[in-house]
Structure formats: C-alpha cells, structure tokens
C-alpha cells in the first residue's frame, strides 16, 4: 500500500466514523470473514425486490466519479462518447489524475468537472451533491467499495462499483438491504459479461441451443509480475497474496456463467468448496530480489499463500461450476468460459472460441452459421463502435453503454445488487473453506427466496436503445 492509498484510507474513515469500527477495514480481515457475523439472514423478508426493478427514467444521467486511476479514468472516458451523460464531479487524492481527466474533458469538448479532493470527507460530498444521479466507484478494493456504495445509496444515488463489490459477508448483506430500502440500483461493473462471445453463448442458452445446462468452467488466469515495482511503488497484489488464501478475483469468470445458469433468477448458488496450492513462486522470487534491492526487505517473508486456487460450486438445481484463480504461474491468459449442456457445449480459451454439438468442434463454416444466427442485437448494433472506442476489445464500452441506456429508459439492470453480492462473496467464502481443509461452505441466498420467481436476465435491445453514440 503506497502512501497515497494509505492516506486515502485514513481520510475516508476519519471524523465521525471510528477507524476500528469499519467492517473489514484491516487488511488482515478484509477477505477472511474472521471478525464478521456470518449469521444467515435469509429468514428475513425482502424490503423490496430489486431484481427486475425499473427505476424512474433519467433523461440525463449526471455522474460523479470517485477514484479516477486506471479503471476510473477508463470508465469516465467511455462515458464521454455517450449522449445523455453529464460528468459532474471527480474525486481523487492524486493531483495528476485530476489534471488528466480535465484535459480529457476539454479534448472531448465537454465542460470541466467539479473537483473534490484534499479533505477527509471529499468522497462523501460527492455522494451528497444533489446534482448527481449516479456514483461511479473505482477506488482501492477492500472495504472502500461497499463503504462508499452504501453511503451513496443512502444519499439517493444509483451506484456503479468496480469488482469486487464487497469484501465480507456482512458487507454483502448491508449492500443488499440498503439497495432494497432506497430502491437505488447497485450495479457491479463486471465487464466480462459483455464480452462478445459470452453474450453469444448467453443468447444461445436462452434459445435452448445447449439444452439443459449441466456444468461450467470459469477462471481468472492472468500471469502478472506482481513482485515488480510499479510507478508509484504500489504493491497491493503482492500484499494481497501474502495475507489472503482463496479465490481473490472470481467475478470475471463467474459472472457470465451465472447469467447463463439463471443464478438468482431460477436457480441459486448453494454451497462451495475451495482448495489452494502452496506458494512455489512468490516467496522465492521476493527473497532473490531482496538480496539486491532493500525495497523488497519488508516483503521478504515465507507467509505467501497459494499460487493457484480451485473452487467448486453446486447450485440449488444441481448444476456445478469449477472456478480457478491464478495470477502468478507462467500460464497463458484465460477465463476458461466453458459451458456444458445436454445438447451442446462452448469453450473460449484457448482461442479461437469454439462450439460443439458432439465430440467434435464445429468447423469454420459451422461457427459462421452459429454467429450469424445467435449474435445478439446489442452486439450487432453497438459492437463495431465498441471496438473502435476500445476497452478490452470493446466489452468495456458495451457495458457502459448498457448501464446508461438502462438508466435513461428505466430498464432493469443486467447485473443487480443480488448478483454483485453473490458473485463477490465467493472471495471470503473461499478463504473460509481453504482454512478449514476445503470443507463445504454455504452461499447465502441474498434474494431471500425470490430467485424462484425472478425472471432471467435479457441483455437485448427489445427496449431502450435510445442512447446514441458520439462520433
């Protein structure tokens, strides 16, 4: 944790809220569930069902950005291409980030945003601003995501928060209950749900191509040199690997799979087990670096956790999911988006993505026919522009466009607060299972039974599609 981030943590938790009373604030407990009340709250009744909820239409979506580092800047940039959006406020503790955003807005011919920085309650003042409808949150992961999201909803704002949405089980429940009480959307920006192939397979599943879905594989396998010094000496991934042992980044692979399986909308995640390898990489590498560079002395420890985590999940309807996390071993990037049904299967990674109706993959002609028939309208109409704007091949822009179009047309969110909670809660639950020799852990039903009647998500253009894209 660099000095800027450390100061930010101090700033947001100072004043009326005591530092020691923020759930999950201390990094040692952020993902472990050690200090939280894991009581099952499913016996309570919903305050209001946010699944399928249509909030009042917003002709203009006025946005405040809290955190404008890499992800925050990218999200803001996507919105500069959309009509019906006003960027009203930006909040960060790093001065050059403020300057970069203002320069971008001027370049795009847009007015500069109001700046919130410097004070301990700067982010709160963004949430309290009556001229803002949506708060976009891209601050350091951990307790900040849930803390700011809950406060923003209490202030009457919709929320778009970066992954993961929460760090503890209690945070997940609080986020759900506040969203229900305020009737404000809490949308987790899981951009991989808008990857073109993931959307293709979702549409194929909706139309029965795969038959009954039996199993899915999902992953975040992304080799990263997390021990190499960054520009600002921010070693958060290394710190995380030292303190936590579980699946620490589940949503990229899990989100699209859950949508295909109608999780929270006809099925639910029931229970999971999780197992981690030992560390065979990080400790040795850091020790080698520490011999020649004093910077690494404080990181030279034998407490690094597993390099690879494998979790398995069973749903209420008896489907299964294999979920992996690996950011240290030398493997080719993969989200292992694999769907297995009674009639067919799909797999992306290794590339190219493939579809099968038996023991052989479809040939190029067969794949073309599948793409022609099942590519959803959202990709046909917005896909080319999304690829031009960029952002992980266009899926970032598709996600941003869809978020704004739903708000402007009063449409239900593709990813609601129950999804944000269920997909993110795998982090603390996986740690709990790993620490108990991979014993099964129940996954809370954040819908409190409403999953039985909630309607499946429909990422389409049957409604909306009024948000135009600037050239």
C-alpha positions as CSV (number, residue, x, y, z in Angstrom):
1,X,0.0,0.0,0.0
2,X,1.6,3.3,-1.1
3,X,1.5,6.5,0.9
4,X,-1.4,8.0,-1.2
5,X,-3.5,4.9,-0.7
6,X,-2.7,4.8,3.0
7,X,-3.7,8.4,3.4
8,X,-6.9,7.8,1.5
9,X,-7.9,5.0,3.8
10,X,-7.2,7.3,6.8
11,X,-9.1,10.2,5.2
12,X,-12.3,8.3,4.4
13,X,-12.5,6.7,7.8
14,X,-11.7,9.7,9.9
15,X,-14.1,12.1,11.7
16,X,-17.5,10.7,12.8
17,X,-16.7,7.1,11.9
18,X,-14.1,5.5,14.1
19,X,-11.2,3.7,12.3
20,X,-11.6,0.5,14.3
21,X,-15.3,0.1,13.7
22,X,-15.4,-0.2,9.9
23,X,-16.1,-3.8,8.9
24,X,-13.2,-5.4,7.1
25,X,-11.1,-2.3,7.2
26,X,-7.9,-4.0,8.4
27,X,-6.3,-5.8,5.5
28,X,-5.8,-9.0,7.5
29,X,-9.5,-9.5,7.8
30,X,-10.8,-7.9,4.6
31,X,-11.5,-11.2,2.8
32,X,-11.2,-13.7,5.6
33,X,-14.5,-13.3,7.5
34,X,-12.7,-13.6,10.8
35,X,-14.4,-10.8,12.5
36,X,-17.8,-10.8,11.0
37,X,-21.2,-12.1,11.9
38,X,-21.9,-14.9,9.5
39,X,-25.5,-15.4,10.6
40,X,-27.9,-16.4,7.9
41,X,-30.3,-13.6,7.2
42,X,-32.4,-15.4,4.7
43,X,-35.1,-15.8,7.2
44,X,-35.9,-12.1,6.9
45,X,-38.2,-10.8,4.2
46,X,-37.1,-8.6,1.4
47,X,-37.7,-4.9,1.9
48,X,-38.2,-4.7,-1.9
49,X,-37.2,-6.9,-4.8
50,X,-34.5,-5.1,-6.8
51,X,-34.4,-7.9,-9.5
52,X,-36.3,-6.6,-12.5
53,X,-36.9,-3.2,-10.8
54,X,-37.4,-0.3,-13.2
55,X,-36.2,2.9,-11.6
56,X,-37.7,6.2,-12.9
57,X,-36.2,7.2,-16.2
58,X,-33.4,9.7,-16.3
59,X,-33.3,11.8,-19.5
60,X,-29.8,13.0,-18.5
61,X,-27.6,10.8,-16.3
62,X,-25.4,13.1,-14.1
63,X,-22.3,11.2,-12.9
64,X,-19.8,11.7,-10.1
65,X,-16.6,9.7,-10.2
66,X,-14.9,8.6,-7.0
67,X,-11.5,7.3,-7.9
68,X,-10.1,8.1,-11.3
69,X,-7.0,5.9,-11.5
70,X,-6.7,3.3,-14.3
71,X,-10.2,1.9,-14.1
72,X,-11.9,5.1,-13.1
73,X,-10.3,7.0,-15.9
74,X,-11.2,4.3,-18.4
75,X,-14.9,4.3,-17.2
76,X,-15.1,8.1,-17.5
77,X,-13.6,8.0,-20.9
78,X,-16.2,5.6,-22.1
79,X,-19.0,7.9,-20.9
80,X,-17.6,10.9,-22.9
81,X,-18.8,9.1,-26.1
82,X,-22.4,8.9,-24.9
83,X,-25.2,11.4,-25.4
84,X,-27.4,12.0,-22.4
85,X,-24.5,11.9,-19.9
86,X,-23.0,14.7,-17.9
87,X,-19.8,14.3,-16.0
88,X,-20.4,16.5,-13.0
89,X,-17.8,15.6,-10.4
90,X,-14.4,13.9,-10.0
91,X,-12.8,12.8,-6.7
92,X,-9.2,11.6,-6.2
93,X,-6.3,12.2,-3.9
94,X,-3.7,12.2,-6.7
95,X,-3.4,15.7,-8.4
96,X,-2.1,14.5,-11.8
97,X,-5.2,12.3,-12.2
98,X,-7.5,15.3,-11.7
99,X,-5.5,17.2,-14.4
100,X,-5.6,14.2,-16.8
101,X,-9.4,14.0,-16.5
102,X,-9.9,17.7,-17.0
103,X,-7.7,17.6,-20.1
104,X,-9.7,14.7,-21.5
105,X,-13.0,16.5,-21.0
106,X,-11.6,19.6,-22.7
107,X,-10.4,17.4,-25.6
108,X,-13.8,15.9,-25.9
109,X,-15.4,19.4,-26.0
110,X,-17.1,18.9,-22.6
111,X,-17.2,21.2,-19.6
112,X,-14.7,20.5,-16.8
113,X,-16.0,18.6,-13.8
114,X,-16.2,19.9,-10.3
115,X,-13.2,18.7,-8.2
116,X,-13.5,17.1,-4.8
117,X,-10.1,16.3,-3.1
118,X,-8.0,17.1,-0.1
119,X,-10.4,16.8,2.7
120,X,-11.3,13.7,4.8
121,X,-14.9,13.8,3.6
122,X,-14.3,14.7,0.0
123,X,-15.9,11.4,-1.3
124,X,-18.9,12.0,0.9
125,X,-19.5,15.4,-0.5
126,X,-19.7,13.8,-4.0
127,X,-22.4,11.4,-2.8
128,X,-24.3,14.3,-1.1
129,X,-24.3,16.5,-4.2
130,X,-28.0,16.9,-5.3
131,X,-26.9,17.4,-8.9
132,X,-25.7,13.8,-9.3
133,X,-27.7,10.7,-10.2
134,X,-25.0,8.0,-10.5
135,X,-21.8,7.5,-8.5
136,X,-19.1,5.6,-10.3
137,X,-16.7,3.9,-7.8
138,X,-13.2,2.8,-8.7
139,X,-11.2,3.1,-5.5
140,X,-8.8,0.6,-4.0
141,X,-10.6,-2.8,-3.4
142,X,-11.4,-3.9,0.0
143,X,-13.7,-2.1,2.4
144,X,-13.9,1.0,0.3
145,X,-16.2,-0.4,-2.4
146,X,-19.0,-1.4,0.0
147,X,-18.5,1.6,2.3
148,X,-18.9,4.2,-0.5
149,X,-21.6,2.3,-2.3
150,X,-23.8,2.1,0.8
151,X,-23.3,5.8,1.6
152,X,-24.1,6.8,-1.9
153,X,-27.3,4.8,-2.0
154,X,-28.3,6.4,1.4
155,X,-27.8,9.7,-0.3
156,X,-30.2,8.8,-3.0
157,X,-27.7,7.9,-5.8
158,X,-27.5,4.9,-8.1
159,X,-24.2,3.1,-7.9
160,X,-21.8,1.6,-10.4
161,X,-19.0,-0.1,-8.5
162,X,-15.9,-1.9,-9.7
163,X,-15.3,-5.5,-8.9
164,X,-15.5,-7.0,-6.4
165,X,-18.4,-5.2,-4.8
166,X,-17.8,-6.3,-1.3
167,X,-15.0,-7.8,0.9
168,X,-17.0,-9.5,3.7
169,X,-20.3,-11.4,4.0
170,X,-21.7,-8.7,6.3
171,X,-20.9,-6.0,3.7
172,X,-22.8,-8.0,1.1
173,X,-25.9,-8.2,3.3
174,X,-25.7,-4.5,4.1
175,X,-25.4,-3.6,0.5
176,X,-28.4,-5.7,-0.4
177,X,-30.6,-4.2,2.3
178,X,-29.7,-0.6,1.6
179,X,-30.3,-1.1,-2.1
180,X,-33.8,-2.6,-1.3
181,X,-34.6,0.2,1.2
182,X,-33.6,3.0,-1.0
183,X,-34.7,1.5,-4.3
184,X,-31.4,2.5,-5.8
185,X,-29.5,0.3,-8.2
186,X,-26.2,-1.1,-7.1
187,X,-24.6,-2.2,-10.4
188,X,-21.3,-4.1,-10.3
189,X,-19.2,-3.2,-13.4
190,X,-18.4,-6.8,-14.4
191,X,-17.3,-6.0,-17.9
192,X,-16.6,-9.7,-18.9
193,X,-20.4,-10.2,-19.0
194,X,-20.3,-8.0,-22.1
195,X,-17.6,-9.9,-24.0
196,X,-19.0,-10.7,-27.4
197,X,-18.5,-14.5,-27.1
198,X,-20.0,-14.5,-23.6
199,X,-23.0,-12.6,-24.9
200,X,-23.2,-15.0,-27.9
201,X,-23.4,-18.0,-25.5
202,X,-25.9,-16.3,-23.3
203,X,-28.2,-15.8,-26.2
204,X,-27.6,-19.4,-27.4
205,X,-28.5,-20.7,-23.9
206,X,-31.7,-18.5,-23.8
207,X,-32.8,-20.1,-27.1
208,X,-32.1,-23.7,-25.9
209,X,-29.0,-24.4,-28.1
210,X,-27.2,-26.2,-25.3
211,X,-30.2,-27.9,-23.9
212,X,-30.2,-28.1,-20.1
213,X,-27.0,-26.6,-18.7
214,X,-25.1,-29.1,-16.6
215,X,-21.7,-27.6,-15.8
216,X,-19.5,-24.6,-16.4
217,X,-15.8,-23.9,-16.0
218,X,-14.7,-20.3,-15.3
219,X,-11.5,-18.7,-14.3
220,X,-9.2,-15.7,-13.9
221,X,-5.8,-16.9,-15.1
222,X,-3.7,-13.9,-15.8
223,X,0.1,-14.1,-15.3
224,X,1.2,-10.9,-13.7
225,X,4.6,-9.9,-12.4
226,X,3.1,-8.8,-9.1
227,X,6.5,-8.5,-7.5
228,X,7.8,-5.9,-9.9
229,X,7.8,-2.3,-8.7
230,X,5.1,-0.1,-10.1
231,X,5.4,3.6,-11.0
232,X,4.1,4.6,-7.5
233,X,5.5,1.5,-5.7
234,X,2.0,0.3,-5.1
235,X,2.4,-3.4,-4.3
236,X,-1.2,-4.2,-3.5
237,X,-1.3,-7.5,-5.4
238,X,1.8,-8.8,-3.5
239,X,0.3,-7.7,-0.2
240,X,-2.9,-9.4,-1.1
241,X,-1.1,-12.7,-1.9
242,X,0.7,-12.5,1.4
243,X,-2.4,-12.0,3.5
244,X,-5.2,-14.0,1.8
245,X,-5.6,-17.5,0.7
246,X,-8.6,-18.2,-1.6
247,X,-10.1,-17.2,-4.9
248,X,-9.4,-13.4,-4.8
249,X,-10.8,-12.4,-8.2
250,X,-13.8,-14.6,-9.1
251,X,-16.3,-12.4,-10.8
252,X,-14.7,-12.1,-14.3
253,X,-15.2,-15.8,-15.0
254,X,-18.2,-16.4,-12.7
255,X,-20.4,-13.5,-13.8
256,X,-21.1,-14.7,-17.4
257,X,-21.6,-18.3,-16.2
258,X,-24.1,-17.2,-13.5
259,X,-26.1,-15.3,-16.1
260,X,-26.3,-18.4,-18.4
261,X,-27.3,-20.6,-15.4
262,X,-30.0,-18.0,-14.3
263,X,-28.4,-17.6,-10.9
264,X,-30.7,-15.5,-8.7
265,X,-33.4,-15.9,-11.4
266,X,-34.5,-19.5,-11.4
267,X,-31.5,-21.1,-9.7
268,X,-29.1,-20.0,-6.9
269,X,-25.6,-20.8,-5.7
270,X,-26.0,-23.3,-2.9
271,X,-22.6,-24.2,-1.4
272,X,-18.9,-24.3,-2.4
273,X,-15.6,-25.9,-1.5
274,X,-12.2,-24.3,-2.1
275,X,-8.6,-25.6,-2.2
276,X,-5.3,-23.7,-2.7
277,X,-1.8,-24.9,-3.6
278,X,1.2,-23.9,-1.6
279,X,3.3,-21.0,-2.8
280,X,6.1,-22.2,-5.1
281,X,6.9,-18.8,-6.7
282,X,6.4,-15.6,-4.8
283,X,8.4,-16.2,-1.7
284,X,11.5,-17.4,-3.6
285,X,11.3,-14.6,-6.1
286,X,10.9,-11.9,-3.5
287,X,13.8,-13.3,-1.5
288,X,16.0,-13.1,-4.6
289,X,15.0,-9.5,-5.2
290,X,15.6,-8.6,-1.6
291,X,19.3,-9.6,-1.8
292,X,20.0,-6.8,-4.2
293,X,17.2,-4.2,-3.5
294,X,16.4,-3.0,0.0
295,X,12.9,-2.1,-1.2
296,X,11.9,-5.8,-1.0
297,X,13.2,-6.4,2.5
298,X,9.8,-5.7,4.0
299,X,8.1,-8.2,1.6
300,X,10.7,-10.9,2.2
301,X,8.6,-13.5,4.2
302,X,7.6,-17.1,4.0
303,X,3.9,-16.3,4.5
304,X,2.8,-16.0,0.9
305,X,-0.3,-18.0,0.1
306,X,-1.3,-20.4,-2.6
307,X,-0.4,-19.7,-6.2
308,X,-3.4,-21.5,-7.7
309,X,-6.9,-21.7,-6.1
310,X,-9.6,-24.1,-7.4
311,X,-13.1,-23.7,-6.1
312,X,-16.2,-25.8,-6.9
313,X,-19.7,-24.6,-6.6
314,X,-23.0,-26.5,-6.6
315,X,-26.3,-24.8,-7.4
316,X,-29.7,-25.5,-5.9
317,X,-30.8,-27.2,-9.2
318,X,-27.8,-29.5,-9.1
319,X,-25.5,-27.8,-11.6
320,X,-21.8,-27.5,-10.9
321,X,-19.2,-24.8,-11.5
322,X,-15.4,-25.1,-11.4
323,X,-13.7,-21.7,-10.7
324,X,-10.0,-21.0,-10.7
325,X,-7.7,-18.1,-9.8
326,X,-4.0,-17.9,-10.8
327,X,-2.0,-14.7,-11.3
328,X,1.5,-15.9,-10.6
329,X,2.4,-19.1,-12.5
330,X,3.5,-18.7,-16.2
331,X,0.3,-19.6,-18.0
332,X,-1.4,-18.0,-21.0
333,X,-4.3,-15.7,-20.1
334,X,-7.6,-17.5,-19.8
335,X,-11.1,-17.0,-18.4
336,X,-12.0,-20.6,-19.3
337,X,-15.5,-19.7,-20.4
338,X,-16.8,-23.3,-20.8
339,X,-20.5,-24.2,-20.9
340,X,-21.6,-27.9,-21.0
341,X,-25.2,-28.8,-21.7
342,X,-27.3,-31.8,-22.7
343,X,-27.2,-30.9,-26.4
344,X,-24.0,-28.9,-26.9
345,X,-21.0,-27.1,-25.4
346,X,-19.0,-24.0,-25.8
347,X,-15.4,-23.1,-24.9
348,X,-13.3,-19.9,-25.1
349,X,-9.6,-20.2,-24.2
350,X,-7.5,-21.4,-25.7
351,X,-8.5,-19.3,-28.7
352,X,-10.3,-19.4,-31.0
353,X,-13.6,-19.8,-29.2
354,X,-15.5,-23.0,-30.3
355,X,-18.9,-24.6,-30.2
356,X,-19.7,-28.3,-30.3
357,X,-22.8,-30.4,-30.8
358,X,-20.9,-33.7,-30.0
359,X,-17.4,-34.9,-29.8
360,X,-16.1,-32.5,-32.4
361,X,-15.9,-28.8,-32.6
362,X,-17.8,-27.1,-35.4
363,X,-15.7,-26.2,-38.4
364,X,-15.3,-22.6,-39.6
365,X,-18.5,-22.8,-41.7
366,X,-20.5,-24.1,-38.8
367,X,-19.1,-21.4,-36.5
368,X,-20.1,-18.8,-39.0
369,X,-23.7,-20.1,-39.1
370,X,-23.9,-20.0,-35.3
371,X,-22.6,-16.5,-35.2
372,X,-25.0,-15.3,-37.9
373,X,-27.9,-16.9,-36.1
374,X,-27.2,-16.2,-32.4
375,X,-25.1,-12.9,-32.2
376,X,-27.4,-10.7,-30.1
377,X,-28.7,-7.4,-31.4
378,X,-26.7,-5.4,-28.8
379,X,-23.5,-6.7,-30.5
380,X,-24.8,-6.1,-34.0
381,X,-25.8,-2.6,-33.3
382,X,-23.2,-1.4,-30.8
383,X,-20.3,-3.8,-31.3
384,X,-18.5,-2.0,-34.1
385,X,-18.5,1.3,-32.2
386,X,-17.5,-0.5,-29.0
387,X,-14.4,-2.0,-30.7
388,X,-13.5,1.5,-32.1
389,X,-13.7,3.1,-28.7
390,X,-11.9,0.2,-27.1
391,X,-11.6,-1.2,-23.6
392,X,-10.8,-4.9,-23.5
393,X,-11.9,-5.4,-27.1
394,X,-15.0,-3.3,-26.7
395,X,-16.7,-5.0,-23.8
396,X,-16.0,-2.1,-21.5
397,X,-17.8,0.3,-23.8
398,X,-20.7,-2.1,-24.3
399,X,-21.0,-2.4,-20.5
400,X,-21.0,1.4,-20.1
401,X,-23.5,2.0,-22.9
402,X,-25.8,-0.6,-21.5
403,X,-25.7,0.8,-18.0
404,X,-26.5,4.3,-19.2
405,X,-29.3,3.1,-21.6
406,X,-30.9,1.2,-18.8
407,X,-30.9,4.3,-16.5
408,X,-32.2,6.6,-19.3
409,X,-35.0,4.2,-20.2
410,X,-36.0,2.9,-16.8
411,X,-34.9,-0.7,-17.6
412,X,-33.9,-3.4,-15.1
413,X,-30.2,-3.8,-14.6
414,X,-28.5,-6.8,-16.2
415,X,-26.4,-7.1,-13.0
416,X,-28.3,-6.1,-9.9
417,X,-27.3,-6.0,-6.2
418,X,-28.0,-9.7,-5.6
419,X,-25.6,-10.6,-8.4
420,X,-23.0,-8.2,-7.0
421,X,-23.3,-9.8,-3.6
422,X,-23.4,-13.4,-4.7
423,X,-20.6,-13.3,-7.2
424,X,-18.3,-11.2,-4.9
425,X,-19.0,-13.2,-1.7
426,X,-17.0,-16.1,-3.2
427,X,-13.9,-14.3,-2.0
428,X,-14.4,-14.5,1.8
429,X,-16.2,-17.9,1.5
430,X,-13.3,-19.4,-0.5
431,X,-10.9,-18.3,2.2
432,X,-13.2,-19.8,4.9
433,X,-13.2,-23.2,3.0
434,X,-9.5,-23.2,2.4
435,X,-8.7,-22.5,6.0
436,X,-10.9,-25.5,7.0
437,X,-9.3,-28.1,4.8
438,X,-11.7,-27.4,2.0
439,X,-14.9,-28.1,4.0
440,X,-18.1,-27.0,2.2
441,X,-19.4,-23.5,2.9
442,X,-23.0,-22.4,2.4
443,X,-23.5,-19.5,0.0
444,X,-26.1,-17.0,1.3
445,X,-29.3,-16.5,-0.7
446,X,-29.3,-12.8,-1.0
447,X,-32.7,-12.8,-2.7
448,X,-34.3,-14.4,0.3
449,X,-36.2,-16.9,-1.9
450,X,-37.1,-14.5,-4.7
451,X,-34.8,-16.4,-7.0
452,X,-37.6,-18.9,-7.6
453,X,-39.8,-16.4,-9.4
454,X,-37.3,-13.7,-10.6
455,X,-37.1,-13.6,-14.4
456,X,-33.8,-14.4,-16.3
457,X,-31.7,-11.5,-17.4
458,X,-32.2,-10.4,-21.0
459,X,-29.4,-8.4,-22.5
460,X,-31.0,-7.3,-25.7
461,X,-32.3,-4.2,-27.5
462,X,-36.0,-5.1,-27.2
463,X,-36.4,-2.0,-25.1
464,X,-34.2,1.1,-24.7
465,X,-31.6,1.7,-27.4
466,X,-32.2,5.5,-27.2
467,X,-28.7,6.4,-26.1
468,X,-26.8,7.5,-29.1
469,X,-23.0,7.4,-29.5
470,X,-21.0,10.4,-30.4
471,X,-18.5,10.1,-33.3
